[in-house]
Amino acid sequence: MITLTDLAQKEIRRIILEQNLPPETALRVGVKGGGCSGFSYTLGFDDKFSEVDQVSEVEGVRVVCDPKSFLYLNGTQIDFEDNLMGRGFKFGNPNAAKSCGCGESFSV
C-alpha cells in the first residue's frame, strides 16, 4: 500500500480543486528508469484506471499505481514539504537501497 501524510493529502486536494479536475481524479504514482540512482519517481493526476492498477484511498484521496511500479513502491509514504530548502512531494520508500541527494530517484 502507498500512504499519504496529512500534508500530502491536503496539497493533493488543493491542486485538484484549484485545477477543477473531475471528482474521480486520483494521484497516479509510478517509477521510470533514469535519474542519478537508477529509477525516478513519477507523479500525476489521472481519472482513468486499468483493472490491473493498484488503487487505494487515503482519507478520500485516491492513489493509483501500475503493477510494475507497485513492486518498487509498496510501503512508500508520500509527504509534502514547504520550507526554505524547497517545496514538493517527498518519498519515504522502504524498498530503496539508495537514494540520490535530491530524493527524486532511487535504486533497489
N, C-alpha and C positions, 0 to 999 in steps of 0.2 A: 504494500500500500504506500502511496505517496501522500504525505501530510503537509498541511499549511499552518504556519503560525498565525496568530490573530492579526499581526501587522500585514502579512501577505494576503490574508483573506480580505482585509479592509481595502488594500490597494487594488486588488483584482476587481472587487465590487465597484470601486471608484472609477476605474478605467472602463468597465462595461457600461456603467451609467453615462459617463462623460462622452463615450463614443456612440451612444444609442444603439448598442448591439442587441440582437434578439435575446429574449429571456432564456432560451435554451443554450446560450453560448457557454462554452466551457474553456478552461485553461488547458491547452494541449502542451504537454511536456514530452520532450524526447532527447535523443542524443544523435550526433552525427560524427563521422570520422573527421579528425582535424584538430586544430588547436595545438598549443605547445606541449600538451601532455598525452595526446592520442585521441581523445574524444571531446567534443564540445556539447554543452547543453543547448537545447533549443526551447523556446517558449513562444507561444502564440495563442490566438483565440480561434475557436472552431465551433461551428454549430452542426457539423455533420460527423457522425461517428460510424465506425465499422463494427460489425458484430464481434470481431476479434479484439477490439480495443479494450484495454483495462479502464474501467470507469469507476470513480469513487466520488463521494460527495462529502465535503467538509463544511459544516455549518452553512449549507445552502450554496456553496461554491463547488461546481463540478470540475473534476480533474480527469483528463483523458490522456492515455498513453498507449502507443502502439506496442504490440507484444515484444518485438525485438528490443526496443528501448527499455521496456519494463524489466528485462533481465538485468540491466545495469542500474536501474533507478528504484527498484523495490526497496522500501525502507527509508527513502530520501525524505528529508524535511526541507520545505522551501520557506525561506524567511524573506522579509523585506527590510532593507536598511535605508535610512535617510540621514546622513551625517556629514561632517566635514570631509571625510575620506571618499564620499560618493553616495549615489542614490541608485538602488536597484535590488533585484532579487538575488538571494544567496542560497546556495545549495549545500545542505548537510547530507552528504551521500556516504553511508556506511560501507558501500561496495568499492569506493575509490581507494586504491592503494597509495596513490599520489595525486596531488592537485597542483595546479600552477599557482603563482602568486596572485593572479587576478581573480581566481576562483571560477573562471568560466570554462575550464577544461580539466580533464582528469584522466587517469589510467587505472586499469584494474590488474 
